[in-house]
Amino acid sequence: MLRTSCILLSLLLLAACSSTTPQETLGQYAAALDKDDPEQAWSLLSPEVREQTSYDELVRNWERYKEQMAPVVDSMRNASQSSARVRAQLDYSDYDTLQLRLTEDGWKITDGLFQFYAQDTPRQAVISFVRAMEERRFDVLMRFIPSEYARHMTPEDLKADFERRSDEVTEMIDALKANMYNPIQTRKDHAYMQYGDREITLVLEGAVWKVEDPD
């Protein structure tokens, strides 16, 4: 509890010390788009985004889409005059996060409760799959196998396969866990995430995402 309170206090102090508000930052980004200034836009991106997208890639996309930016700039300017919602995300395990929003009555939880092994989105499916693999929850892993394959398998079959390929499976789990927040590309009912020289493929079956090919 003390650690969480300190984190939230730090967030508030950072916000108080910041020279800009969310609206001002959005306005600056809109101005950069309007002035055809990718360098200024780049300076407003978070370190996490910069790690995933190089400046050269930003410039290439900038040149490709700049003729379509006018309506986006107008929308951003309008939004910069609106109230901002301050949100926070706290990680309380390798797999679990808690979403909070700052309201007039203080910080309130908005999401993150009881999301064990969720499969509602490709990201949730990847995280839940890695968690179930690491915890050797073979009963849970059956939920991630597409139905056409699952009907021919049992949790005991999965356990035997894990034990037979223990080193290979452990290596795959470690690689997935280290990269489970990598960008995910979604195309209709399939989703793809690169991790190292491998790629996990997911498929939407009904309302849940399943793992069609882990590597």
ABEGO torsion letter per residue (X at the ends): XAAAAAAAAAAAAAAAABABBAAAAAAAAAAAAAAGBAAAAAAABBAAAAAABBAAAAAAAAAAAAAAAAAAAAAAAAAAABBBBBBBBBBABAABBBBBBBBAAEBBBABGBGABGBAABAAAAAAAAAAAAAAGBAAAAAAABBAAAAAABBAAAAAAAAAAAAAAAAAAAAAAAAAAABBBBBBEABBBBBBEABBBBBBBBEABBBBABAX
